[in-house]
Amino acid sequence: GVPMQTSGKAISLVAACYMIAKQVLNGLLGGFDVGMLVVTVAFAVCLLYGVRYMNYVAGVWLAAVAIYSLPGNLKGLSNGTLLYLLEGVADLLFAFLLLWHRGVRQRFTMRH
C-alpha cells in the first residue's frame, strides 16, 4: 500500500487546496474577507510544509468554523443553499482527517 507519510502529505495538500479554494469561492459568492484569506493561506502553507503540530491547529480551526457556521447553514437550507451545508460537512471531514489520520499525525509530529 501507500506509505503512511505519503498519504499524510497527500491529505495535507488536498486540505490546503480545499481551504484556499473555499475562501476564494466564498469571496466570489459573498465578498472577500481578507483576514480569513490571510489566515487560510498561512494555514495552507504550514500544512504544505509540514510545520510541527499545524495539523491540529488547522483541524481545530476548520471544525470551529464549521460548527460556528452550522446554525446559519441549516437555516440556509430553506433558501436551498445546500452548498454551505456541504461546505460544513467538508470542513468537518478535513478537520477529522487532519486531527486523526495516522499518516497526517506522523507527518506533523516527526522531526524532519
N, C-alpha and C positions, 0 to 999 in steps of 0.2 A: 504493500500500500504506500500511500504518500507519507513521507516522514512528518511527524507532528509539527516540527518547526516550519516546514514548507506550508502546511495548511494554516498554521498560525499567522504566517506572513501574508498568505492569500486573503484570509479573513480580515486582517488589519487593513489591507489595501482596499478591499471591497467596502469595508466600513468607512474608511476615509473618503473614498469616492462618493459613497452614498450621502455622507454628511454634507459634503460640499454641494453635490447635485441638489439635495433637499433645500439648502439655503438659497441657491440660485433660483430653483423653481418657486419657492415661497416668495422670493424677491420679485419674480416676474408676475406672480399672482397678486401680491399684496403690498408691493413697495419694499425696497431693500432696507434691511436692518443691518447697518454697517457693523455695529457692535457684535451682533450674533455671527455675522460673516467672518469677522476677525477671529473670534473665539473658535469658530468651527475650523477655519483654516489652520489655526495654531494646533488644535487637537489632531487634525488630519496629518499635519507634518510630523507631530510627535508619534502618531501611530505608524506612519510610513518608516520612520527611523528607529522604531522600537525603543523609544525613550522609556527607561525603567518605570514601571507601575502606571504608565499613562493609560494602559488599557482599562484600569479600574476607574481612573478619573473620567475618561471619556464614556465608559459604560454607565457609570452613575449619572453623569450629565445627561446622556440620552434617555435613560429611564426617567429621570426627574422631569425633563422636558415633556416626555410622552404622558406621564401621569398628570402633570400640571395642565396639559392641553386637553386631557381626556374629556372633562365635562363639556367644554366648548365643542369638541369634535362630535360628541354624542348628540348634542343639541343640533349641530350642523347636519346630522343625518336627515332631519325633517326637511331640510332645504335640498337634500340629495347630494350633499358634498361628501361622498364616500371616500374621496381622495385623502382627506385629512385623517379619517379614521384608519385607513390603510397605512398612512404615514406613521401614525402612532404605533400600529402593530409592528411595522418595520423597525421603528426606533427601539421597541422593546426586544425584538428579535436580535438586533445588533448588540444591544446592551447585554443581553443574555450571553451571546457568543463572546463578547469582549471580556465579560466577567468570569465566565465558567468554562469556556473551551480550553482543553488542556494544552493544545498547541499554542494558543494565544498567550495563556498564562506563562508557559515555558519561555516564550519569546521575550516577554516583558519582565521576567524575574532573573533570567540568566545574565551573568556577566558576559559582555561581548568581547 
